[in-house]
Amino acid sequence: MIVIDDRRTEMENLKRISLFGMAVSTFSILTAVTIVPMVYNYVQHIESSLQSEVDFCKHRSNDLWEEYSAVCISNSEEIIIIKGRNKRGTHYQSVSKSINRPLSVQIRASELHSEEWQ
C-alpha cells in the first residue's frame, strides 16, 4: 500500500509539472506569435523614417563636395594640408587694443611684432 501511494503522489506531481510546462510553452508561443510581427513592423517603420534622413544627408554632402571641387578648380588649387598654422590675429595688431594699453606696453608690443617679421 505504501508503494502504491508513493507512486500515486509521484504521478500527481508529474501531472502538475507537465501541465505547468505545457501552460508556459503555450503562453510563450502565443507571445512570440504576437510580439515578433510587432517588433518587425516597428523596425521597418524606424528604418523607413531614417532612410529619408540619410538621403538628405547624402544629398547635402554631395552638394558641398561639388561646391568645394568647383572652388578648387576655379582657383587652380589642390587640397593643401596646412601644418603648424598660427592662430587667427597673431600677426595683426588691432587699433582698439593698442589704444586701451599704456604707452610702454604699446612700444613693447610693436617691438615684439617687428622682431617676429624680421
TORGU-784961 format. One record per residue: x, y, z of N, C-alpha, C in turn; residue in one letter; residue number from 0. Coordinates in steps of 0.001 Angstrom, whole numbers, plus 500000, padded with zeros to 6 digits. Layout:
<nodes>
{node {X, Y, Z}, {X, Y, Z}, {X, Y, Z}, "A", NUM},
...
</nodes>
This chain:
<nodes>
{node {500802, 498807, 500000}, {500000, 500000, 500000}, {500854, 501272, 500000}, "M", 0},
{node {501923, 501212, 500735}, {502788, 502389, 500821}, {503421, 502663, 499460}, "I", 1},
{node {503802, 501604, 498758}, {504431, 501760, 497451}, {503424, 502346, 496458}, "V", 2},
{node {502188, 501902, 496506}, {501161, 502395, 495589}, {500854, 503868, 495873}, "I", 3},
{node {500780, 504238, 497141}, {500533, 505636, 497496}, {501691, 506542, 497046}, "D", 4},
{node {502907, 506036, 497205}, {504066, 506822, 496758}, {504035, 507038, 495244}, "D", 5},
{node {503676, 505982, 494515}, {503612, 506113, 493060}, {502483, 507050, 492642}, "R", 6},
{node {501378, 506971, 493359}, {500245, 507825, 493032}, {500595, 509308, 493270}, "R", 7},
{node {501248, 509621, 494365}, {501655, 511010, 494634}, {502701, 511476, 493616}, "T", 8},
{node {503584, 510558, 493231}, {504581, 510916, 492218}, {503910, 511202, 490880}, "E", 9},
{node {502896, 510407, 490502}, {502158, 510636, 489256}, {501422, 511977, 489291}, "M", 10},
{node {500818, 512292, 490411}, {500109, 513567, 490523}, {501082, 514749, 490439}, "E", 11},
{node {502238, 514607, 491056}, {503257, 515663, 490968}, {503744, 515839, 489525}, "N", 12},
{node {503964, 514713, 488836}, {504398, 514782, 487439}, {503313, 515398, 486551}, "L", 13},
{node {502028, 515105, 486853}, {500929, 515714, 486100}, {500938, 517232, 486265}, "K", 14},
{node {501115, 517673, 487497}, {501144, 519114, 487757}, {502319, 519782, 487040}, "R", 15},
{node {503476, 519140, 487111}, {504665, 519703, 486459}, {504474, 519752, 484943}, "I", 16},
{node {503935, 518666, 484365}, {503733, 518651, 482910}, {502659, 519656, 482491}, "S", 17},
{node {501605, 519808, 483284}, {500574, 520794, 482975}, {501142, 522212, 483045}, "L", 18},
{node {501960, 522477, 484056}, {502601, 523787, 484173}, {503538, 524035, 482992}, "F", 19},
{node {504309, 523035, 482589}, {505211, 523168, 481441}, {504455, 523433, 480152}, "G", 20},
{node {503329, 522758, 479959}, {502523, 522987, 478756}, {501922, 524392, 478760}, "M", 21},
{node {501501, 524858, 479930}, {500935, 526209, 480019}, {502001, 527260, 479700}, "A", 22},
{node {503197, 527083, 480244}, {504284, 528034, 479980}, {504662, 528021, 478503}, "V", 23},
{node {504771, 526843, 477899}, {505150, 526773, 476483}, {504061, 527360, 475587}, "S", 24},
{node {502792, 527130, 475912}, {501697, 527713, 475132}, {501715, 529233, 475229}, "T", 25},
{node {501906, 529743, 476432}, {501978, 531194, 476622}, {503153, 531790, 475855}, "F", 26},
{node {504305, 531126, 475893}, {505476, 531664, 475195}, {505288, 531627, 473682}, "S", 27},
{node {504643, 530611, 473156}, {504391, 530543, 471710}, {503426, 531645, 471286}, "I", 28},
{node {502351, 531828, 472048}, {501394, 532890, 471719}, {502041, 534272, 471816}, "L", 29},
{node {502881, 534453, 472811}, {503584, 535727, 472952}, {504514, 535955, 471766}, "T", 30},
{node {505254, 534928, 471369}, {506173, 535061, 470238}, {505411, 535337, 468947}, "A", 31},
{node {504256, 534699, 468777}, {503470, 534897, 467559}, {502958, 536333, 467471}, "V", 32},
{node {502678, 536964, 468593}, {502179, 538343, 468549}, {503304, 539375, 468611}, "T", 33},
{node {504367, 539111, 469347}, {505428, 540102, 469550}, {506351, 540218, 468336}, "I", 34},
{node {506722, 539121, 467715}, {507681, 539164, 466603}, {507168, 540029, 465444}, "V", 35},
{node {505920, 539891, 464993}, {505461, 540800, 463927}, {505409, 542264, 464359}, "P", 36},
{node {505065, 542511, 465622}, {505039, 543893, 466101}, {506436, 544501, 466084}, "M", 37},
{node {507436, 543754, 466523}, {508814, 544248, 466526}, {509298, 544463, 465091}, "V", 38},
{node {508968, 543541, 464195}, {509360, 543681, 462792}, {508749, 544943, 462187}, "Y", 39},
{node {507476, 545179, 462471}, {506798, 546371, 461964}, {507440, 547641, 462510}, "N", 40},
{node {507792, 547656, 463768}, {508426, 548825, 464382}, {509795, 549094, 463757}, "Y", 41},
{node {510590, 548054, 463591}, {511928, 548216, 462999}, {511811, 548705, 461557}, "V", 42},
{node {510831, 548191, 460823}, {510631, 548634, 459445}, {510222, 550106, 459403}, "Q", 43},
{node {509389, 550528, 460331}, {508971, 551933, 460403}, {510172, 552837, 460700}, "H", 44},
{node {510998, 552454, 461664}, {512184, 553243, 462014}, {513142, 553313, 460826}, "I", 45},
{node {513345, 552193, 460155}, {514266, 552157, 459016}, {513777, 553057, 457892}, "E", 46},
{node {512481, 553045, 457618}, {511963, 553882, 456532}, {512029, 555363, 456888}, "S", 47},
{node {511831, 555699, 458159}, {511930, 557108, 458540}, {513382, 557582, 458533}, "S", 48},
{node {514311, 556719, 458878}, {515721, 557097, 458849}, {516267, 557163, 457425}, "L", 49},
{node {515668, 556403, 456516}, {516163, 556392, 455143}, {516042, 557774, 454506}, "Q", 50},
{node {514953, 558474, 454781}, {514802, 559819, 454219}, {515844, 560772, 454802}, "S", 51},
{node {516163, 560612, 456087}, {517199, 561448, 456702}, {518571, 561157, 456096}, "E", 52},
{node {518859, 559896, 455857}, {520145, 559515, 455260}, {520251, 560061, 453839}, "V", 53},
{node {519165, 559972, 453083}, {519177, 560517, 451724}, {519419, 562023, 451735}, "D", 54},
{node {518809, 562719, 452680}, {519016, 564163, 452795}, {520479, 564469, 453092}, "F", 55},
{node {521080, 563724, 454023}, {522492, 563951, 454368}, {523404, 563665, 453175}, "C", 56},
{node {523121, 562602, 452438}, {523919, 562295, 451252}, {523816, 563415, 450224}, "K", 57},
{node {522616, 563901, 450028}, {522402, 564978, 449056}, {523175, 566228, 449460}, "H", 58},
{node {523112, 566591, 450735}, {523821, 567782, 451211}, {525333, 567608, 451094}, "R", 59},
{node {525839, 566438, 451445}, {527287, 566237, 451366}, {527759, 566234, 449915}, "S", 60},
{node {526963, 565691, 449013}, {527334, 565743, 447591}, {527359, 567180, 447090}, "N", 61},
{node {526378, 567973, 447506}, {526361, 569381, 447104}, {527583, 570121, 447633}, "D", 62},
{node {527931, 569871, 448889}, {529104, 570531, 449466}, {530373, 570120, 448739}, "L", 63},
{node {530494, 568841, 448402}, {531686, 568372, 447708}, {531772, 568981, 446309}, "W", 64},
{node {530634, 569106, 445623}, {530633, 569728, 444299}, {531043, 571195, 444381}, "E", 65},
{node {530551, 571909, 445385}, {530940, 573307, 445552}, {532427, 573427, 445851}, "E", 66},
{node {532938, 572559, 446705}, {534360, 572588, 447041}, {535207, 572295, 445805}, "Y", 67},
{node {534790, 571317, 445019}, {535536, 570988, 443802}, {535518, 572152, 442826}, "S", 68},
{node {534376, 572817, 442710}, {534285, 573959, 441795}, {535201, 575087, 442248}, "A", 69},
{node {535277, 575328, 443538}, {536157, 576383, 444050}, {537613, 576018, 443802}, "V", 70},
{node {537982, 574772, 444039}, {539373, 574352, 443817}, {539744, 574446, 442347}, "C", 71},
{node {538839, 574069, 441467}, {539126, 574127, 440035}, {539230, 575574, 439577}, "I", 72},
{node {538335, 576434, 440078}, {538372, 577832, 439642}, {539630, 578538, 440133}, "S", 73},
{node {540157, 578126, 441268}, {541380, 578737, 441789}, {542628, 577987, 441343}, "N", 74},
{node {542454, 576910, 440597}, {543556, 576055, 440144}, {544420, 575614, 441315}, "S", 75},
{node {543771, 575249, 442389}, {544492, 574790, 443571}, {544108, 573348, 443859}, "E", 76},
{node {544952, 572693, 444558}, {544660, 571356, 445036}, {544425, 571428, 446532}, "E", 77},
{node {544010, 570314, 447081}, {543786, 570273, 448526}, {545135, 570382, 449223}, "I", 78},
{node {545280, 571366, 450087}, {546542, 571604, 450786}, {546300, 571427, 452273}, "I", 79},
{node {547128, 570635, 452899}, {547036, 570461, 454341}, {548046, 571394, 454978}, "I", 80},
{node {547564, 572317, 455787}, {548430, 573308, 456420}, {548832, 572786, 457786}, "I", 81},
{node {550137, 572648, 457990}, {550632, 572170, 459281}, {551211, 573339, 460045}, "K", 82},
{node {550985, 573366, 461328}, {551570, 574374, 462190}, {551086, 575772, 461899}, "G", 83},
{node {549814, 575908, 461600}, {549311, 577249, 461301}, {549181, 578054, 462580}, "R", 84},
{node {549293, 579364, 462442}, {549176, 580265, 463585}, {547716, 580555, 463865}, "N", 85},
{node {547453, 580942, 465092}, {546095, 581318, 465448}, {545722, 582610, 464752}, "K", 86},
{node {544439, 582805, 464593}, {543929, 583994, 463931}, {544328, 585247, 464702}, "R", 87},
{node {544835, 586222, 463996}, {545130, 587512, 464597}, {546465, 587608, 465298}, "G", 88},
{node {547358, 586647, 465154}, {548646, 586747, 465839}, {549583, 587724, 465141}, "T", 89},
{node {549397, 587933, 463842}, {550290, 588822, 463101}, {549737, 590230, 462958}, "H", 90},
{node {548543, 590446, 463435}, {547916, 591751, 463264}, {547714, 592410, 464614}, "Y", 91},
{node {547884, 593711, 464627}, {547668, 594460, 465864}, {546443, 595320, 465652}, "Q", 92},
{node {545451, 595120, 466494}, {544211, 595866, 466346}, {544360, 597253, 466939}, "S", 93},
{node {543718, 598230, 466337}, {543801, 599617, 466793}, {543125, 599774, 468137}, "V", 94},
{node {541995, 599122, 468329}, {541261, 599298, 469584}, {542042, 598738, 470760}, "S", 95},
{node {542784, 597679, 470556}, {543569, 597117, 471652}, {544746, 598024, 471998}, "K", 96},
{node {545362, 598604, 470986}, {546530, 599440, 471266}, {546138, 600763, 471919}, "S", 97},
{node {544942, 601240, 471677}, {544507, 602493, 472289}, {544300, 602322, 473786}, "I", 98},
{node {543787, 601181, 474193}, {543476, 600959, 475604}, {544708, 600636, 476446}, "N", 99},
{node {545826, 600311, 475816}, {547021, 599948, 476569}, {547846, 601189, 476896}, "R", 100},
{node {548619, 601109, 477970}, {549558, 602206, 478259}, {550626, 602277, 477172}, "P", 101},
{node {551289, 603405, 477066}, {552266, 603648, 476010}, {553433, 602668, 476082}, "L", 102},
{node {553901, 602332, 477292}, {555034, 601411, 477417}, {554676, 600029, 476870}, "S", 103},
{node {553443, 599592, 477104}, {553013, 598287, 476584}, {552897, 598345, 475071}, "V", 104},
{node {552435, 599473, 474528}, {552324, 599611, 473081}, {553699, 599548, 472429}, "Q", 105},
{node {554688, 600164, 473042}, {556043, 600157, 472483}, {556608, 598746, 472512}, "I", 106},
{node {556437, 598039, 473658}, {556941, 596665, 473740}, {556243, 595762, 472731}, "R", 107},
{node {554936, 595936, 472551}, {554194, 595118, 471592}, {554678, 595378, 470178}, "A", 108},
{node {554934, 596635, 469836}, {555409, 596933, 468485}, {556811, 596373, 468272}, "S", 109},
{node {557661, 596374, 469317}, {558997, 595787, 469197}, {558906, 594286, 468983}, "E", 110},
{node {558011, 593632, 469708}, {557855, 592185, 469538}, {557381, 591846, 468139}, "L", 111},
{node {556418, 592592, 467629}, {555906, 592311, 466294}, {556951, 592580, 465231}, "H", 112},
{node {557781, 593591, 465419}, {558810, 593870, 464418}, {559882, 592785, 464447}, "S", 113},
{node {560164, 592198, 465620}, {561151, 591117, 465700}, {560623, 589844, 465056}, "E", 114},
{node {559330, 589588, 465166}, {558757, 588384, 464560}, {558894, 588401, 463050}, "E", 115},
{node {558727, 589548, 462441}, {558707, 589630, 460995}, {560102, 589751, 460385}, "W", 116},
{node {561144, 589875, 461182}, {562493, 590009, 460618}, {563178, 588692, 460463}, "Q", 117},
</nodes>
